[in-house]
Amino acid sequence: MGNIYIPPMTAPLLTRDMHRQPQRPAQPVMGEMTLARGRAHELCGPARRTLAALVAGRTEGPVIWIAPSWAQDALNPEAATGFFDPGRLILVTPKRTEDLLWSMEEVLRSGAVALAVADLAEPPGLTAVRRLHLAAETGGAEGRHLPLGLLLTPGDGGAPGVETRWHLGFAHTPGGAEGWRLERRRARTAPPMAWAMRPAAKGLALAPVPA
């Protein structure tokens, strides 16, 4: 049998870099807190609405805030004044539980606003979160904005499949000074971390603390 000629490879070898997701545009919030646009993120803990208001203050345009009509602890627009103009706020109050995530999905898919918030009684399942990711990507491709989706969940949260999970709890001092503890509990590209969040001369400041 004669020699077999094997031509040199002309296509590049597969590398890990070829499988990496493209870098998504990020929304800076403060310090090391940045949120990838076109994705759904989870904010949990007793001060989760404060954290969502802080994010809203870093965006522009209308903020669509979806909460159940029967909620007893819904966002007070006047309380948001210290973080963003409440005139930007559009409240959506569905009467059925199943309409909360449906409304969120439709808002993200439209790409009409840069920020949508869903105030939920419990973490959604993996299928629902995946649908929100896809809706946000569609909104970015077909609408005016690559939207940012925030899921507010009580306690420690736990929605599977979210891009990031952040927990904000109160850490006020005995003297009455305001303070919070911010924790990054899940992120695809960053480790868990914690910060003390305190009022500063120009808004709020973060200082790392043990996680």
Secondary structure by P-SEA (a helix, b strand, c coil): ccbbbbccccccccccccccccccbbbbccccbbbbccbbbbbbccaaaaaaaaaaaacccbbbbbbbccccccccccccccccccccbbbbbbccccaaaaaaaaaaaaccccbbbbbccccccaaaaaaaaaaaaaaaacccccbbbbbbbccccccccccbbbbbbbbccccbbbbbbbbbccccccccbbbbbbbccccbbbbbccc
